């Protein structure tokens, strides 16, 4: 894919979400390319592997005083693409809209972020998807009682002993996403201002 900017949860929330990401349907037999390990994130921007934009320029696309971002869960959806196999659909808040626009204007590029904003929970190959694996993963979360549809139109995920409906993202990571997901590399972590966020 190339270089990407990720909106990333705190270390604690990463571990909570990884509990959900580790769920597997019972008696499943899938290709080796399905269910790779990767960290939960929202892709804020994605650049071609041919891009020559230096790391310093990428860093400057994020305002120095950028506030940490509140991330609210809307639903758990099944997608039709490897990188959007099953994902948390996230509320498109004014803050996310503004940062998304600001970053792409600074880069001088058109957005390449389908279904922004979302958090993928798993990547499943198209061949396995044809056999219903993406839907099975989503149904397994439901059957285990990991998903709760809230009255206000949001969704909560049972992560360990508690429920997660939202989180505050304290960092943006610049990542190199070439080859298998397990080999993706974090090039830089940009801290956000957590003092002004209303949790």
C-alpha positions as CSV (number, residue, x, y, z in Angstrom):
1,X,0.0,0.0,0.0
2,X,2.8,2.4,0.8
3,X,3.0,5.0,3.6
4,X,-0.1,5.6,5.7
5,X,-1.1,7.9,8.6
6,X,-3.0,6.1,11.3
7,X,-5.2,7.4,14.1
8,X,-4.3,5.1,17.0
9,X,-5.9,4.3,20.4
10,X,-4.0,4.2,23.7
11,X,-2.0,1.1,24.5
12,X,-4.7,0.0,26.9
13,X,-7.5,0.3,24.3
14,X,-5.3,-1.5,21.7
15,X,-5.1,-4.5,24.0
16,X,-8.8,-4.4,24.6
17,X,-9.6,-4.3,20.9
18,X,-7.1,-7.1,20.2
19,X,-9.3,-9.3,22.3
20,X,-12.1,-8.8,19.8
21,X,-9.7,-9.1,16.9
22,X,-8.4,-12.5,18.2
23,X,-11.9,-14.1,18.0
24,X,-12.2,-16.9,15.4
25,X,-15.3,-18.7,14.2
26,X,-15.4,-22.3,15.5
27,X,-14.3,-25.1,13.1
28,X,-13.0,-22.5,10.6
29,X,-10.4,-23.5,8.0
30,X,-9.0,-20.5,6.0
31,X,-6.2,-19.5,3.8
32,X,-2.9,-18.4,5.4
33,X,-3.5,-14.9,4.1
34,X,-6.7,-14.5,6.3
35,X,-6.5,-13.2,9.8
36,X,-3.1,-11.7,9.8
37,X,-2.0,-9.8,12.9
38,X,-2.1,-6.0,12.9
39,X,-2.9,-3.2,15.3
40,X,-6.3,-1.5,15.4
41,X,-6.3,1.9,13.7
42,X,-8.2,4.4,11.6
43,X,-6.4,5.1,8.3
44,X,-6.3,8.9,8.1
45,X,-4.3,9.1,4.8
46,X,-2.7,6.6,2.4
47,X,0.1,7.4,-0.1
48,X,1.3,5.3,-2.9
49,X,4.5,3.3,-2.5
50,X,5.9,5.5,-5.3
51,X,5.3,8.7,-3.2
52,X,8.5,10.7,-2.5
53,X,7.0,12.9,0.2
54,X,9.7,13.0,3.0
55,X,8.9,12.0,6.6
56,X,9.3,15.5,7.8
57,X,6.6,16.7,5.4
58,X,4.2,14.0,6.6
59,X,4.8,15.0,10.2
60,X,4.0,18.6,9.4
61,X,0.6,17.7,8.0
62,X,-0.6,17.2,11.5
63,X,-1.0,20.5,13.4
64,X,1.3,20.8,16.4
65,X,-1.6,21.7,18.7
66,X,-3.9,19.0,17.3
67,X,-6.3,17.8,20.0
68,X,-6.7,14.1,20.7
69,X,-9.6,12.7,18.8
70,X,-12.8,11.2,20.3
71,X,-13.7,8.0,18.4
72,X,-17.3,6.8,18.7
73,X,-18.5,3.4,17.5
74,X,-21.6,3.3,15.3
75,X,-21.9,-0.3,14.1
76,X,-20.0,-3.5,13.3
77,X,-20.2,-4.1,9.5
78,X,-19.1,-6.7,7.0
79,X,-17.3,-5.3,4.0
80,X,-16.4,-6.5,0.5
81,X,-12.7,-5.9,0.5
82,X,-9.7,-7.6,2.2
83,X,-8.8,-4.5,4.1
84,X,-12.4,-3.9,5.1
85,X,-13.5,-7.4,5.9
86,X,-15.2,-6.7,9.2
87,X,-14.9,-3.3,10.8
88,X,-16.1,-0.9,13.3
89,X,-17.9,2.0,11.5
90,X,-16.9,5.2,13.4
91,X,-18.9,8.4,13.7
92,X,-17.7,11.0,11.3
93,X,-17.3,13.9,13.8
94,X,-16.5,17.5,12.7
95,X,-13.0,17.0,14.3
96,X,-12.3,14.0,12.1
97,X,-13.6,15.7,9.0
98,X,-11.4,18.8,9.7
99,X,-8.2,16.7,10.3
100,X,-8.9,14.5,7.2
101,X,-9.3,17.6,5.0
102,X,-6.3,19.4,6.6
103,X,-3.9,16.5,6.1
104,X,-4.9,15.9,2.4
105,X,-4.7,19.7,1.6
106,X,-1.2,19.8,3.2
107,X,-0.2,16.7,1.1
108,X,-1.8,18.1,-2.0
109,X,-3.4,14.7,-2.7
110,X,-6.9,13.3,-3.1
111,X,-8.1,11.1,-0.3
112,X,-7.5,7.3,-0.7
113,X,-9.4,6.3,2.4
114,X,-12.5,4.3,1.6
115,X,-15.2,4.3,4.2
116,X,-13.4,6.8,6.4
117,X,-13.5,6.5,9.4
118,X,-13.4,2.8,10.3
119,X,-11.4,0.4,12.4
120,X,-10.8,-3.0,10.8
121,X,-11.2,-6.0,13.1
122,X,-9.8,-8.6,10.7
123,X,-8.6,-9.1,7.2
124,X,-10.1,-12.1,5.4
125,X,-9.2,-13.2,1.8
126,X,-11.7,-12.8,-0.9
127,X,-11.7,-16.6,-1.5
128,X,-12.6,-17.2,2.2
129,X,-15.1,-14.4,2.0
130,X,-16.9,-16.2,-0.9
131,X,-17.3,-19.1,1.6
132,X,-18.9,-16.8,4.1
133,X,-15.9,-16.3,6.5
134,X,-16.4,-12.6,7.0
135,X,-20.0,-13.1,7.9
136,X,-19.1,-16.0,10.2
137,X,-16.6,-13.8,12.1
138,X,-19.3,-11.1,12.6
139,X,-21.8,-13.8,13.7
140,X,-19.3,-15.3,16.1
141,X,-18.9,-11.9,17.9
142,X,-22.6,-11.8,18.3
143,X,-23.0,-15.4,19.5
144,X,-20.3,-14.8,22.1
145,X,-22.2,-11.8,23.4
146,X,-19.4,-9.4,22.4
147,X,-21.6,-6.9,20.6
148,X,-24.4,-4.8,22.2
149,X,-26.6,-2.5,20.0
150,X,-27.3,0.6,22.1
151,X,-30.6,2.5,22.1
152,X,-28.9,5.7,20.9
153,X,-27.8,4.0,17.6
154,X,-24.2,3.3,18.8
155,X,-22.6,-0.1,19.4
156,X,-20.5,-1.4,22.3
157,X,-17.9,-4.2,22.3
158,X,-17.3,-6.5,25.2
159,X,-13.5,-6.4,25.7
160,X,-12.5,-8.5,28.7
161,X,-14.6,-7.5,31.8
162,X,-15.8,-4.2,30.4
163,X,-17.6,-2.6,27.4
164,X,-16.1,-0.2,24.9
165,X,-18.2,2.3,23.0
166,X,-15.6,4.9,22.3
167,X,-12.1,5.9,23.0
168,X,-9.8,8.9,22.8
169,X,-7.0,8.5,20.3
170,X,-3.8,10.1,21.7
171,X,-1.5,9.5,18.8
172,X,-1.1,9.5,15.0
173,X,1.4,7.0,13.6
174,X,3.2,7.2,10.3
175,X,3.5,3.6,9.1
176,X,5.1,1.8,6.2
177,X,2.6,-0.8,4.9
178,X,4.4,-2.9,2.4
179,X,4.1,-6.7,2.2
180,X,2.2,-8.8,4.7
181,X,0.5,-7.0,7.6
182,X,2.8,-8.6,10.1
183,X,5.7,-6.8,8.5
184,X,4.2,-3.3,8.6
185,X,6.5,-0.8,10.4
186,X,5.8,2.3,12.5
187,X,8.1,5.0,11.3
188,X,7.1,7.7,13.7
189,X,4.5,8.4,16.4
190,X,3.0,11.9,16.7
191,X,1.5,12.7,20.1
192,X,-1.7,14.7,20.2
193,X,-2.9,17.2,22.8
194,X,-4.9,15.2,25.4
195,X,-5.4,18.2,27.7
196,X,-8.4,19.7,25.8
197,X,-10.4,16.6,25.0
198,X,-13.8,16.0,26.7
199,X,-14.0,12.3,27.5
